[in-house]
Amino acid sequence: MQSVEQIARAIVAREGGYVNDPDDPGGATKYGVTIGTMRRLGLDKTGDGRVTTADVKALTREDAVSIFVDHYFHRPRIS
């Protein structure tokens, strides 16, 4: 059986890089993480006090894996 981290890494690999399709209600997204999620979590990657598309662009694969594991598995206490 795969670990949660292995599953998260597979999701990140499938989701791909940065996109900001104006027809997508989720807005700017990278590796499956939306700008809305980053705002909700306060992930200001650029350190300017705001979460913008620049922060989404700065998101790393490791950041995305951590978000999936920590915020969608551990914090809801699925484990």
GIBELPE-V993407 format. One record per backbone hydrogen bond with DSSP energy under -0.5 kcal/mol. CO is the residue of the C=O (numbers start at 1). NH is the residue of the N-H. E is the energy in kcal/mol with one decimal. If there is no record, write none. Layout:
[[CO,NH,E] [CO,NH,E]]
//
This chain:
[[3,7,-2.2] [4,8,-2.6] [5,9,-2.6] [6,10,-2.0] [7,11,-2.2] [8,12,-2.5] [9,13,-2.2] [10,14,-1.8] [11,15,-2.3] [12,16,-1.2] [16,31,-1.9] [19,29,-2.8] [21,24,-2.1] [23,25,-0.7] [24,27,-1.8] [26,35,-0.5] [26,36,-0.6] [28,35,-2.1] [29,19,-2.5] [30,33,-2.1] [32,34,-0.6] [33,30,-2.0] [34,38,-2.2] [35,39,-2.6] [36,40,-2.5] [37,41,-2.2] [38,42,-0.7] [38,43,-2.7] [39,42,-0.8] [42,44,-1.6] [43,45,-1.3] [44,47,-0.6] [50,52,-0.7] [52,55,-0.9] [52,56,-1.5] [53,57,-2.6] [54,58,-1.4] [55,59,-0.7] [56,59,-1.1] [60,64,-2.2] [61,65,-2.6] [62,66,-2.4] [63,67,-2.5] [64,68,-2.5] [65,69,-2.6] [66,70,-3.1] [67,71,-2.1] [67,72,-0.7] [68,72,-1.0] [69,73,-0.8] [69,74,-2.5] [70,75,-2.8] [73,78,-2.6] [73,79,-0.6] [74,77,-1.6]]
//
